[in-house]
Amino acid sequence: MSLNPLTINGQKQKFSSSLAQHIGNTPLLKLDGISKELGTNVYAKLEYFNPGLSAKDRIAAHMIQKAEKLGHLKPGGTVIEATSGNTGLGLAMICRVKGYRCVLTVADKASKEKINSLKSLGAEVVLCPAKVAPDDPRSYYQQAIRLAEEIEGSYYSNQNYNNDNCEAHYLSTGPEIWEQSDHKITHFFCTVGTGGTISGTSKFLKEVNPNIQVIGVDAFGSVLTNYFRTGEYDISIAYAYKMEGVGKTIIPDCVAFKLIDQFIQIDDLTAALRARKLASNEAVWGGHSAGGALEAVYKLKDKFGPDDHVVFLVSDHGSKYLSTIYNDDWLKENLETKV
């Protein structure tokens, strides 16, 4: 998989021969207003410049490429995944290009925009209740497993437990941030879901500079922060929340807790309001999780010096949340009474 949209084998191209050529090499944007406000250097890694408008394009292309190479996915096969939407969109996009069938189990808290986007690319969407335990047969995890067993010639990409998820970011996101920051990055803030983005990126960054601080951003209602702090998986503390793609009710193998220095939990409303402010003040139109990541930066603002270089990941695009966090009525009905 080429992650450079400008060259192939060192030669500049006037046209693209594959959509995968445009995955990666996303901008690192310095936010002057926030940098002045916090007295440090703050940058946004804009993953919505990927073709599917999210960081998950990276893992979708990489996982499918590896599955093909290892013989797990053959022509005419079916790709199956349990997804909050963005990984599904990346998989649906790559499957459409390569001619695979794509079946996605999606939690019903996913925005209408995400669900409709999946369907527009030809994916078959199986909606599952979000407010059930992960081992419940109705959960989107269990539904994906069942479908993988029933559909002949299927490949369950299993992003929560597939190391190719982390490898994609180790090979691309980490090196990009390191080079784009002129090797000056001191802090990396990233929301944690499957763990692939933060773990793969952190692995690379800590190899080149072990002093870089990596901060995992989690949702209230998730079990990940408690597991990080205690080493215990306690499903009893989990409860429903609205932030998509952030937090878990399981402990994914892809979360490399030893490569994360700190976890911070952010509530739904605060993350939503921070995302809206980021859009209105900096013209960076990120999703719900981007607001969560930036809010975590604000929570640690007293820890930064004027020479620090703080990077937070904007995982996806705000257009995927027009019916949710960028909708005043939805915000009032779903969040304001919960905080």
C-alpha positions in Angstrom: 0.0 0.0 0.0 1.4 3.4 -1.0 0.7 6.2 1.5 2.1 8.9 -0.8 -0.4 10.5 -3.1 2.2 12.4 -5.0 4.8 9.8 -6.1 4.9 6.1 -7.1 8.3 4.5 -7.0 9.9 7.9 -6.7 8.2 9.2 -9.9 5.7 12.1 -9.8 2.3 11.2 -11.1 -0.2 13.5 -13.0 -3.1 11.2 -12.2 -4.0 8.5 -9.7 -4.3 4.8 -10.5 -5.6 3.8 -7.0 -7.7 5.5 -4.3 -5.2 4.0 -1.8 -2.6 6.4 -3.1 -4.4 9.2 -1.4 -4.5 7.6 2.0 -2.0 9.3 4.5 0.2 12.3 4.3 -2.5 14.3 6.0 -1.7 17.9 7.1 -0.3 18.9 10.4 -1.8 22.4 11.1 -0.6 24.8 13.7 -3.5 26.5 15.4 -2.3 30.0 16.1 -5.3 31.1 18.2 -5.1 28.2 20.5 -1.3 28.3 20.6 -1.4 31.9 21.8 -4.2 31.2 24.3 -2.3 28.3 25.9 1.2 29.8 25.6 2.6 26.8 23.7 2.6 25.3 20.2 -0.5 23.4 19.4 -1.0 21.4 16.2 -4.0 19.4 14.7 -3.2 16.3 12.7 -6.1 16.5 10.2 -7.1 12.9 9.4 -10.2 14.0 7.6 -8.0 14.7 4.6 -8.1 11.0 3.9 -10.5 10.0 1.1 -13.0 8.5 3.6 -12.6 11.5 5.9 -11.0 9.7 8.8 -7.9 8.1 10.2 -9.5 4.7 9.7 -8.8 4.7 6.0 -5.2 3.8 6.9 -6.1 0.6 8.7 -8.8 -0.4 6.2 -6.4 -0.4 3.3 -3.6 -2.0 5.3 -5.7 -4.8 6.9 -7.2 -5.7 3.5 -3.8 -5.7 1.8 -2.3 -7.9 4.5 -5.3 -10.3 4.4 -4.8 -10.6 0.6 -1.1 -11.2 1.0 -1.7 -14.0 3.6 -4.5 -15.6 1.6 -7.2 -14.8 4.2 -9.1 -12.8 1.6 -9.6 -14.1 -1.9 -11.4 -12.7 -5.0 -15.1 -12.7 -4.5 -14.7 -12.8 -0.7 -16.6 -10.9 2.0 -15.1 -8.5 4.5 -16.9 -8.3 7.8 -16.3 -5.8 10.7 -17.9 -4.5 13.8 -17.5 -0.7 13.6 -18.7 2.6 14.9 -18.7 3.8 11.3 -15.3 5.2 10.3 -13.5 1.8 9.9 -16.6 0.6 8.1 -16.5 3.5 5.7 -12.8 2.8 4.9 -13.5 -0.9 4.4 -16.5 -0.2 2.3 -14.5 2.2 0.1 -11.6 -0.3 -0.4 -14.0 -3.2 -0.9 -15.9 -1.2 -3.6 -12.7 -0.6 -5.4 -11.4 -4.1 -5.1 -14.8 -5.9 -5.7 -15.3 -7.5 -2.3 -18.7 -7.8 -0.5 -18.7 -5.7 2.7 -20.9 -6.5 5.7 -20.8 -4.2 8.7 -22.3 -4.5 12.1 -22.9 -1.0 13.5 -24.0 0.2 16.9 -27.3 2.1 16.6 -25.8 5.2 18.2 -23.9 5.9 15.0 -25.0 9.1 13.3 -27.4 9.0 10.3 -24.6 10.5 8.2 -22.3 7.6 8.9 -24.9 4.9 8.3 -26.0 6.5 5.0 -22.4 6.9 3.9 -21.8 3.1 4.5 -24.8 2.2 2.4 -23.9 4.6 -0.4 -20.7 2.7 -0.9 -22.6 -0.6 -1.2 -21.9 -1.9 2.3 -24.6 -4.1 3.9 -25.3 -2.5 7.3 -26.6 -4.6 10.3 -27.7 -2.2 13.1 -27.2 -3.5 16.6 -28.2 -2.1 20.0 -25.5 0.0 21.6 -26.9 -0.4 25.1 -26.1 -4.1 25.5 -23.1 -6.0 27.0 -20.3 -6.9 24.6 -21.1 -10.7 25.1 -24.8 -10.2 24.4 -25.7 -12.0 21.1 -27.3 -8.8 19.9 -24.1 -6.7 20.3 -22.3 -5.6 17.2 -19.2 -7.6 18.3 -21.2 -10.9 18.6 -23.1 -10.2 15.4 -19.9 -9.8 13.4 -18.6 -13.1 14.8 -21.8 -14.9 13.9 -21.8 -13.5 10.4 -18.1 -14.5 9.9 -19.0 -18.0 10.8 -22.1 -18.1 8.5 -20.7 -16.5 5.4 -18.5 -18.7 3.3 -15.3 -17.0 2.1 -15.5 -14.2 4.6 -12.7 -12.4 6.3 -13.4 -10.8 9.7 -10.9 -7.9 10.0 -11.5 -7.7 13.7 -10.0 -4.3 14.2 -10.0 -4.5 18.0 -7.6 -7.6 18.0 -5.8 -7.3 14.7 -2.2 -6.0 15.0 -2.4 -4.8 11.5 -4.5 -2.0 12.9 -1.5 -0.7 15.0 1.0 -1.5 12.2 -0.8 0.8 9.8 -0.2 3.8 12.1 3.3 2.7 13.1 4.2 2.7 9.4 2.4 6.0 8.5 0.9 8.2 11.1 3.9 8.1 13.5 6.5 8.9 10.9 4.4 11.6 9.4 3.9 13.5 12.7 7.6 13.1 13.5 8.7 14.6 10.2 6.0 17.3 10.0 6.9 18.6 13.5 10.6 18.8 12.5 11.2 16.2 15.2 10.0 18.7 17.9 6.8 17.0 19.1 6.7 16.7 22.9 3.1 15.6 23.5 0.6 13.5 21.5 -3.1 13.5 22.4 -5.3 10.9 20.8 -8.7 9.3 21.6 -8.7 5.6 22.3 -11.2 3.2 20.9 -9.7 0.1 19.3 -6.3 1.5 20.3 -4.7 1.1 16.8 -4.1 4.8 16.2 -2.6 5.8 19.5 -0.7 2.5 20.0 0.9 2.4 16.5 1.7 6.1 16.5 3.1 6.0 20.0 5.3 3.0 19.3 7.0 4.9 16.5 7.3 8.2 18.4 8.7 6.6 21.5 11.3 4.7 19.5 12.6 8.0 18.0 12.2 9.9 21.3 11.2 8.1 24.5 10.5 11.5 26.2 7.4 12.2 24.1 4.4 12.1 26.3 1.4 10.2 24.9 -2.0 11.0 26.4 -5.0 8.7 25.8 -8.4 10.4 25.7 -11.3 8.2 26.8 -15.0 8.7 27.3 -16.9 8.6 30.6 -18.7 5.3 30.5 -15.8 3.4 29.0 -13.8 0.8 30.9 -10.4 1.7 29.4 -9.3 4.4 31.9 -10.0 2.2 34.9 -8.1 -0.7 33.3 -5.1 1.5 32.7 -5.1 2.7 36.3 -5.9 -0.6 38.1 -5.2 -3.4 35.6 -8.7 -4.7 36.2 -11.5 -5.2 33.7 -14.7 -4.0 35.4 -17.7 -4.0 33.1 -19.9 -2.9 36.0 -18.6 0.7 35.7 -19.6 0.9 32.0 -22.6 2.9 30.9 -24.0 4.3 27.7 -22.5 7.5 26.2 -22.8 9.3 22.9 -19.2 9.8 21.7 -18.6 7.6 18.7 -15.4 5.7 18.2 -14.1 6.6 21.7 -13.8 4.3 24.6 -14.8 0.6 24.9 -16.8 -1.9 27.0 -14.1 -4.5 26.1 -10.3 -4.4 26.4 -9.0 -4.6 22.9 -5.6 -6.3 22.3 -4.7 -3.3 20.1 -4.5 -0.9 23.1 -0.8 -0.9 24.1 -1.3 0.5 27.6 2.5 0.5 28.2 3.0 3.0 25.4 0.5 5.5 26.9 1.6 7.7 29.7 -1.7 9.0 30.9 -5.5 8.6 30.4 -8.0 11.5 30.6 -11.7 11.0 30.4 -13.9 13.6 28.8 -17.7 13.8 28.9 -20.0 14.0 25.9 -21.2 17.5 26.2 -17.8 19.1 26.9 -16.3 17.3 23.9 -19.2 18.4 21.7 -18.9 22.0 22.7 -15.1 22.0 22.2 -15.5 20.5 18.7 -18.0 23.3 17.9 -15.6 25.9 19.2 -12.7 24.4 17.2 -14.8 24.8 14.1 -16.0 28.3 14.7 -12.7 29.7 15.9 -10.1 27.8 13.9 -12.1 26.6 10.9 -11.1 23.0 11.8 -14.3 21.0 11.4 -13.7 17.9 13.3 -15.9 15.2 14.8 -17.0 14.5 18.4 -13.7 12.8 19.2 -11.6 15.8 18.0 -13.4 17.9 20.6 -12.5 15.3 23.2 -8.9 15.2 22.2 -8.6 19.0 22.3 -10.4 19.3 25.6 -7.8 17.0 27.1 -5.1 19.4 25.8 -6.9 22.2 27.7 -7.0 20.1 30.8 -3.3 19.7 30.8 -2.5 23.3 29.7 -0.6 24.1 32.8 1.9 21.4 32.0 3.1 22.9 28.8 6.0 25.3 28.3 6.5 27.8 25.5 8.9 25.5 23.6 6.6 22.4 23.7 5.0 21.1 20.6 1.6 19.6 21.3 -0.2 17.5 18.7 -3.7 16.2 18.9 -5.4 14.0 16.4 -8.5 15.1 14.5 -9.8 11.6 13.7 -12.6 12.5 11.4 -14.7 15.2 9.7 -17.5 17.2 11.3 -19.9 16.6 8.3 -20.4 13.1 9.8 -22.1 14.7 12.8 -24.5 17.3 11.3 -27.4 15.4 12.9 -25.8 15.1 16.3 -23.2 17.5 17.8 -23.7 20.2 15.2 -27.4 20.1 15.6 -28.6 22.4 18.4 -31.8 20.4 19.0 -30.0 17.1 19.3 -27.5 18.7 21.7 -30.3 19.9 24.0 -32.2 16.7 23.9 -29.3 14.3 24.3 -26.5 16.0 26.3 -27.4 19.1 28.2 -29.5 17.3 30.8 -26.8 14.6 31.3 -24.0 16.7 32.7 
